[in-house]
């Protein structure tokens, strides 16, 4: 069927953290202002309707009228295996799959199971904030292998620094974000093999968060690290339907661990976890019948990103932005305005009343950046951008006048 992603679905009053969670969001320190006029574009949670086969599968589950403890049928594992094989050419065995109610939960379990207090864990900032919290919250130390940005906004890995930090005897784990959030990098085979080899040589366990792996620009290829690594006995991979199909509220992550010893230790640390019948039905439906929806979503998000880039070039040329290789996130560089990060925040969050995510949350490398999650109806994106542009218009005009005076 043809999906209309321009349709604005009112999410208020549906227990949405994004649209109903203003008080909680303010407690988190994301914004000072949140009211009925706020446009929230801060979290990786689509404002777009899910695939129709998913709706039908959930209706069937609801209609049964009993929602007790559930087990995983063969169809659940078959769907995961088929999706990973057909979409990414990655062959996974049923026994390698371990269910987790969430990816951040899985990261916490891995840190507790495989590292000791005060040991170092490599991350690549600017990076998804919970990577820092799962390390520091468990008494481990962040080891930052900061990504390197060039003049065109393209991020790459500092391998000399990465290897030096992996060789440190106190470094025992590397949490990889791939595709990378918020930069949108989709690492290539050479980069992945090199990171995997360095970690294997230095006995550093890799936990690869690959939950954005289905969200790619047209023409880009995602390669699971476990597919091409020479050794997988030091590798744990998190996959999920949550981001791909907009079902974060159903809590369904699948952790792929090929090494039996690692898998047993991980599962023991986590304890028994049972998915709801809704999560089970959802995964089977989207992996078996959701590909057409994903193809349409890909085209829509690509179009939205092109629109955002064009809008900024015409109305806010001081903002630097690149189309990411993967994810549905854009990483906006506001440093060209020459104002403080605090003032950038105030103009967007308090005056324009648009809720993005301050780049400083992703590490000091993101101080003058803002993260915007783009999978909302384009009319909503347009309104948000117009509001923001109006609040920076005085600076843009001033910069134009100053540049003219200098010529």
C-alpha positions as CSV (number, residue, x, y, z in Angstrom):
1,X,0.0,0.0,0.0
2,X,1.0,3.6,-0.4
3,X,1.7,5.5,2.8
4,X,1.1,9.2,3.3
5,X,3.9,10.4,5.5
6,X,2.8,14.0,5.1
7,X,-0.2,13.2,7.3
8,X,0.1,14.9,10.7
9,X,-1.1,12.5,13.4
10,X,-2.0,14.1,16.7
11,X,0.1,12.3,19.3
12,X,-0.9,14.4,22.3
13,X,-2.9,12.5,24.9
14,X,-1.3,9.1,23.8
15,X,1.3,8.9,26.7
16,X,4.0,10.0,24.2
17,X,7.2,11.1,26.0
18,X,7.9,13.3,23.0
19,X,4.5,15.1,23.0
20,X,3.1,14.6,26.5
21,X,6.3,14.4,28.6
22,X,7.0,18.1,29.0
23,X,7.5,18.1,32.7
24,X,9.8,15.0,32.5
25,X,11.7,16.6,29.6
26,X,12.3,19.7,31.6
27,X,13.5,17.7,34.6
28,X,16.0,16.0,32.3
29,X,17.4,19.5,31.5
30,X,16.7,19.3,27.8
31,X,14.7,22.6,27.8
32,X,13.3,25.3,30.0
33,X,10.2,25.8,27.9
34,X,7.7,23.1,26.9
35,X,4.0,23.9,26.3
36,X,1.2,23.0,23.9
37,X,2.9,25.1,21.1
38,X,6.3,23.3,21.4
39,X,7.5,21.3,18.3
40,X,9.6,18.4,19.7
41,X,12.2,17.0,17.3
42,X,14.7,15.9,19.8
43,X,14.3,12.2,20.1
44,X,14.7,9.2,17.7
45,X,10.9,8.6,17.6
46,X,9.1,9.0,14.4
47,X,5.8,11.0,14.1
48,X,4.9,8.7,11.1
49,X,2.4,5.9,11.1
50,X,3.8,2.3,11.2
51,X,3.4,-0.4,8.5
52,X,-0.2,-1.6,8.0
53,X,0.8,-5.3,8.5
54,X,2.0,-4.3,12.0
55,X,-1.2,-2.6,12.8
56,X,-3.1,-5.7,11.7
57,X,-0.8,-8.0,13.8
58,X,-1.3,-5.9,16.9
59,X,-5.1,-5.8,16.4
60,X,-5.1,-9.6,16.2
61,X,-3.1,-9.7,19.4
62,X,-5.5,-7.3,21.1
63,X,-8.6,-9.2,19.9
64,X,-7.3,-12.3,21.7
65,X,-8.1,-10.5,25.0
66,X,-5.5,-12.3,27.1
67,X,-2.0,-10.9,27.4
68,X,0.0,-13.3,29.6
69,X,3.6,-14.3,29.8
70,X,4.9,-15.2,26.3
71,X,7.5,-17.4,24.7
72,X,9.4,-16.9,21.5
73,X,8.0,-19.0,18.7
74,X,10.2,-20.3,15.8
75,X,8.6,-17.7,13.6
76,X,10.3,-15.0,15.8
77,X,13.8,-16.3,15.2
78,X,13.0,-17.1,11.5
79,X,12.0,-13.5,10.9
80,X,15.2,-12.1,12.5
81,X,17.4,-14.5,10.5
82,X,15.6,-13.9,7.3
83,X,15.8,-10.1,7.6
84,X,19.5,-10.0,8.5
85,X,20.3,-12.4,5.7
86,X,18.2,-10.8,3.0
87,X,18.8,-7.2,3.9
88,X,22.5,-7.4,4.9
89,X,23.8,-10.7,3.8
90,X,24.5,-11.7,7.4
91,X,23.9,-15.3,8.4
92,X,22.9,-15.6,12.1
93,X,22.1,-18.9,13.9
94,X,19.0,-19.1,16.1
95,X,21.0,-19.9,19.2
96,X,23.1,-16.8,18.8
97,X,20.1,-14.5,19.4
98,X,19.4,-13.2,22.9
99,X,16.3,-11.0,23.6
100,X,16.7,-7.8,25.6
101,X,13.9,-5.2,26.4
102,X,16.1,-2.4,25.1
103,X,19.5,-1.5,23.7
104,X,20.6,0.7,26.5
105,X,19.6,-2.1,28.9
106,X,21.8,-4.5,26.9
107,X,24.7,-2.1,27.0
108,X,24.4,-1.9,30.8
109,X,24.3,-5.6,31.1
110,X,27.4,-6.0,28.9
111,X,29.4,-3.4,30.9
112,X,28.5,-5.1,34.2
113,X,29.2,-8.6,32.8
114,X,32.5,-8.1,31.0
115,X,34.3,-5.2,32.7
116,X,35.4,-4.2,36.2
117,X,35.1,-0.9,38.1
118,X,37.7,1.7,37.0
119,X,38.4,-0.1,33.7
120,X,38.3,2.0,30.5
121,X,35.7,1.7,27.8
122,X,36.3,3.4,24.4
123,X,33.6,5.5,22.8
124,X,33.8,7.8,19.8
125,X,32.4,11.3,20.6
126,X,30.4,13.1,19.7
127,X,28.2,10.1,20.5
128,X,24.7,9.1,21.8
129,X,24.7,10.3,25.5
130,X,23.7,7.0,27.1
131,X,27.0,5.5,26.0
132,X,28.6,7.8,28.6
133,X,26.0,7.2,31.2
134,X,26.2,3.4,31.0
135,X,30.0,3.7,31.5
136,X,30.1,6.3,34.3
137,X,27.0,5.0,36.0
138,X,28.6,1.6,36.4
139,X,31.8,3.0,37.8
140,X,33.9,2.6,34.6
141,X,36.0,5.2,32.8
142,X,35.2,6.8,29.5
143,X,38.1,6.6,27.0
144,X,37.3,9.0,24.2
145,X,38.5,8.2,20.7
146,X,37.0,11.4,19.3
147,X,36.0,11.3,15.6
148,X,37.9,13.7,13.4
149,X,35.9,16.2,11.2
150,X,37.2,17.7,8.0
151,X,36.2,21.0,6.4
152,X,33.2,19.4,4.6
153,X,31.7,18.0,7.8
154,X,32.8,14.5,7.2
155,X,33.8,12.4,10.2
156,X,36.6,9.8,10.2
157,X,38.3,7.6,12.8
158,X,41.7,8.6,14.4
159,X,43.1,5.1,14.2
160,X,46.5,6.0,15.7
161,X,44.6,7.3,18.8
162,X,42.2,4.3,18.7
163,X,45.0,1.8,18.7
164,X,47.0,3.5,21.4
165,X,43.9,3.5,23.7
166,X,43.1,-0.1,22.9
167,X,46.6,-1.1,23.9
168,X,46.2,0.3,27.3
169,X,45.9,-2.6,29.8
170,X,43.1,-0.8,31.6
171,X,41.0,-0.6,28.4
172,X,38.7,-3.7,28.2
173,X,35.7,-2.7,26.0
174,X,34.8,-0.6,23.0
175,X,31.2,0.4,22.4
176,X,30.7,1.1,18.7
177,X,27.9,3.1,17.3
178,X,27.2,2.1,13.7
179,X,25.7,3.8,11.9
180,X,27.0,6.6,14.1
181,X,24.7,8.7,16.1
182,X,24.7,11.8,15.7
183,X,27.2,12.1,12.8
184,X,25.4,9.6,10.5
185,X,28.6,7.9,9.4
186,X,28.2,4.4,8.0
187,X,31.6,2.9,8.5
188,X,33.1,1.0,5.5
189,X,34.5,-2.5,5.4
190,X,38.1,-1.3,5.8
191,X,37.3,0.8,8.9
192,X,35.3,-2.0,10.5
193,X,37.9,-4.7,9.9
194,X,40.6,-2.4,11.2
195,X,38.7,-1.6,14.4
196,X,37.8,-5.3,14.9
197,X,41.4,-6.4,14.4
198,X,42.9,-3.8,16.8
199,X,40.4,-4.8,19.5
200,X,41.0,-8.5,18.9
201,X,44.8,-8.1,19.1
202,X,44.4,-6.2,22.4
203,X,41.7,-8.3,24.0
204,X,39.2,-5.5,23.9
205,X,35.6,-6.7,23.8
206,X,33.4,-4.9,21.1
207,X,29.7,-4.1,21.8
208,X,28.3,-2.9,18.5
209,X,25.1,-0.8,18.6
210,X,23.8,-1.3,15.1
211,X,20.1,-0.5,15.7
212,X,20.1,2.2,13.0
213,X,21.5,-0.2,10.4
214,X,18.4,-0.3,8.3
215,X,18.1,3.5,8.0
216,X,20.4,4.4,5.0
217,X,20.5,6.9,2.2
218,X,19.8,5.5,-1.2
219,X,23.0,4.0,-2.6
220,X,24.6,3.4,0.8
221,X,25.5,0.0,2.1
222,X,25.5,-1.0,5.8
223,X,27.9,-3.8,6.7
224,X,27.4,-5.5,10.1
225,X,30.8,-5.7,11.9
226,X,30.2,-9.3,12.7
227,X,29.7,-10.1,9.0
228,X,33.3,-9.1,8.0
229,X,35.3,-9.3,11.2
230,X,38.0,-12.0,11.1
231,X,37.2,-13.0,14.7
232,X,33.8,-12.8,16.4
233,X,34.7,-14.3,19.8
234,X,35.1,-10.7,21.1
235,X,32.0,-9.2,19.5
236,X,28.4,-8.5,20.7
237,X,25.9,-6.9,18.3
238,X,22.7,-5.1,19.2
239,X,20.0,-5.1,16.6
240,X,16.4,-3.9,16.9
241,X,13.1,-3.1,15.2
242,X,12.6,0.0,17.3
243,X,14.2,2.6,15.2
244,X,13.6,1.0,11.8
245,X,9.8,0.6,12.2
246,X,9.0,3.2,14.9
247,X,8.1,0.8,17.7
248,X,10.4,2.0,20.5
249,X,7.5,1.7,23.0
250,X,7.3,-2.1,22.3
251,X,10.9,-2.7,23.7
252,X,12.4,-5.2,21.4
253,X,16.2,-5.5,21.0
254,X,17.9,-8.7,19.8
255,X,21.5,-9.2,20.8
256,X,23.6,-11.4,18.5
257,X,26.5,-13.2,20.2
258,X,28.3,-16.0,18.3
259,X,30.7,-17.0,21.1
260,X,28.9,-19.4,23.5
261,X,30.9,-18.4,26.5
262,X,30.2,-14.7,26.0
263,X,26.5,-15.5,25.3
264,X,26.1,-17.5,28.5
265,X,27.7,-14.9,30.6
266,X,25.6,-12.1,29.1
267,X,22.4,-14.0,29.5
268,X,23.2,-14.9,33.1
269,X,23.9,-11.3,34.0
270,X,20.7,-10.2,32.4
271,X,18.5,-12.9,33.9
272,X,15.2,-14.2,32.4
273,X,13.6,-11.6,30.1
274,X,10.2,-12.2,28.4
275,X,8.9,-10.0,25.7
276,X,5.2,-9.0,25.6
277,X,3.0,-10.7,23.0
278,X,2.8,-7.3,21.3
279,X,6.5,-7.1,20.8
280,X,6.7,-10.7,19.4
281,X,3.8,-10.1,17.0
282,X,5.3,-6.8,16.0
283,X,8.7,-8.2,15.1
284,X,7.3,-11.1,13.1
285,X,5.0,-8.7,11.2
286,X,7.6,-6.0,10.3
287,X,10.4,-8.3,9.4
288,X,8.2,-10.5,7.2
289,X,5.9,-7.8,5.7
290,X,7.5,-4.3,6.4
291,X,10.0,-3.9,3.7
292,X,7.7,-2.0,1.3
293,X,7.0,0.5,4.1
294,X,10.7,0.9,4.8
295,X,11.4,1.6,1.1
296,X,8.8,4.3,1.1
297,X,10.1,5.7,4.4
298,X,13.7,5.8,3.0
299,X,12.5,7.9,0.0
300,X,10.6,10.2,2.4
301,X,13.4,10.8,4.8
302,X,15.9,11.3,2.0
303,X,13.5,14.0,0.6
304,X,13.1,15.6,4.0
305,X,16.9,15.8,4.5
306,X,17.3,17.3,1.1
307,X,14.6,19.9,2.0
308,X,16.3,20.7,5.3
309,X,19.7,21.2,3.6
310,X,18.1,23.4,0.9
311,X,16.1,25.5,3.4
312,X,19.2,26.1,5.6
313,X,21.3,27.1,2.5
314,X,18.7,29.6,1.5
315,X,17.6,30.9,4.9
316,X,20.4,30.2,7.4
317,X,23.6,29.8,5.3
318,X,25.7,30.2,8.5
319,X,24.5,26.7,9.6
320,X,26.7,23.9,8.2
321,X,25.0,20.6,7.5
322,X,25.8,17.5,5.5
323,X,23.4,14.7,4.4
324,X,24.4,11.8,6.6
325,X,25.1,8.4,5.2
326,X,22.7,6.7,7.6
327,X,20.2,7.2,10.4
328,X,17.4,9.8,10.2
329,X,19.4,12.3,12.3
330,X,21.0,15.5,11.0
331,X,23.9,17.2,12.9
332,X,23.6,21.0,12.5
333,X,26.7,23.2,13.1
334,X,25.7,26.7,14.3
335,X,29.2,27.9,15.0
336,X,29.1,30.2,12.0
337,X,26.9,32.6,13.9
338,X,29.7,33.5,16.3
339,X,27.5,33.4,19.3
340,X,27.6,31.3,22.5
341,X,26.1,27.8,22.7
342,X,23.8,29.2,25.4
343,X,22.4,31.9,23.1
344,X,22.0,29.3,20.3
345,X,20.0,27.2,22.7
346,X,17.9,30.1,23.9
347,X,16.9,31.2,20.4
348,X,15.8,27.7,19.4
349,X,14.3,26.3,22.5
350,X,12.9,29.3,24.3
351,X,12.1,31.8,21.6
352,X,11.3,29.6,18.5
353,X,9.8,27.0,20.9
354,X,11.4,24.1,19.0
355,X,12.9,21.3,20.9
356,X,16.1,19.8,19.4
357,X,19.0,18.3,21.3
358,X,22.0,20.4,22.3
359,X,25.2,19.0,20.8
360,X,27.1,19.4,24.1
361,X,25.1,16.4,25.4
362,X,27.1,14.3,22.9
363,X,30.5,15.5,24.2
364,X,32.4,18.7,24.2
365,X,33.0,18.1,20.4
366,X,29.3,19.0,19.9
367,X,29.3,22.4,21.7
368,X,27.9,24.5,18.9
369,X,25.8,21.7,17.3
370,X,22.2,20.8,17.4
371,X,20.8,17.3,16.7
372,X,17.5,17.2,14.8
373,X,15.5,14.0,14.3
374,X,13.9,14.3,10.9
375,X,11.2,11.6,10.6
376,X,8.2,13.8,11.1
377,X,5.7,15.1,8.5
378,X,7.4,17.6,6.3
379,X,4.9,20.4,7.0
380,X,5.9,20.1,10.7
381,X,9.6,20.2,9.8
382,X,8.9,23.3,7.7
383,X,7.2,25.1,10.5
384,X,10.0,24.3,12.9
385,X,12.7,25.5,10.5
386,X,10.8,28.7,9.8
387,X,10.4,29.4,13.5
388,X,14.2,28.9,14.0
389,X,15.2,30.9,11.0
390,X,13.1,33.9,12.2
391,X,15.0,33.9,15.5
392,X,18.4,34.0,13.8
393,X,17.4,36.5,11.1
394,X,18.9,39.5,12.9
395,X,22.3,37.8,13.1
396,X,22.1,36.8,9.5
397,X,21.3,40.3,8.4
398,X,24.1,41.7,10.6
399,X,26.6,39.2,9.1
400,X,25.5,40.2,5.5
401,X,26.0,43.9,6.3
402,X,29.4,43.3,7.9
403,X,30.6,41.2,5.0
404,X,29.4,43.8,2.5
405,X,31.3,46.5,4.5
406,X,34.5,44.5,4.4
407,X,34.5,44.1,0.6
